[in-house]
């Protein structure tokens, strides 16, 4: 493989170590730095499609296969010795991290829309994975240690700055749906094992949060708990091909809210631009939570706060958010990232 390809992949792993894993999973920091300096593994990764070279996917794949959370030397040996199995998992799976914690950063915007419209919401998520972020009404929330909003589980904790418009109660939901190239069944044992492998080592609270959110989904599907919005309707398809029909299917009396979190980065620029053009022309609100800001024309720029996402409503940036939903930093001037 070319030196250029190996160097490019090494830089990606170094960036993840420095900006995404740092402060969250020190084991992944060591793994990512280790891969960046390991030419044998870089060559193996260079043989994969670009979208399948990412650290999250590689590391989840080996943990899914039973590597354990060992130090890099053992992890590297596992990758090289079992590469064909690792490669097969990486090709057949995606980093569909279903981070219920992000509902804590999305909720204030959902509440803003509900207050403005004075109607219940119909949530439409593009790239919903197993649909856990479509269940904000089933969780409870504590901002800056305050008394919880809602009575569900898990309790999502979020630290804030900049005086965001925090909700006093949960907005009413009437409908929920999503579209994904590969929607996941959150009640399937192998799917649950994959979702758990996607949680970074050392983040036990995230893992507990995932397990509790999956329990809520299971209870909803089995009728143990009820919601006016019902069970998430997850459709298979390309978001650009299905988003207009989903908005059109929203029940009368509900406000369509299209949202996504850590999804559009996996699209090429032309597909992202097409999505922005399409969704901005629909009768809906558009909530974006990505590691870049995209305006209504589809033009993008990276977040100026490294390691944070940009939360935007209808093409206007509102806040920087923690990648897993634990931080919400409201912008005093909503004009740039």
JODA-V49325 format. One record per run of one state. SS is the DSSP state (@ for helix, = for strand, . for the rest). FROM is the first residue (numbers start at 1). TO is the last residue. If there is no record, write none. Layout:
SS:FROM:TO  SS:FROM:TO
//
This chain:
.:1:2  @:3:21  .:22:25  @:26:36  .:37:38  @:39:46  .:47:49  @:50:52  .:53:54  @:55:64  .:65:71  @:72:81  .:82:82  @:83:92  .:93:99  @:100:117  .:118:120  =:121:126  .:127:131  @:132:134  .:135:135  @:136:138  .:139:139  =:140:143  .:144:148  =:149:149  .:150:154  =:155:161  .:162:172  =:173:180  .:181:188  @:189:197  .:198:203  @:204:221  .:222:232  =:233:236  .:237:238  @:239:248  .:249:254  =:255:261  .:262:263  @:264:266  .:267:268  @:269:280  .:281:284  =:285:290  .:291:291  =:292:294  .:295:299  =:300:302  .:303:307  =:308:313  .:314:315  =:316:322  .:323:326  =:327:330  .:331:337
//
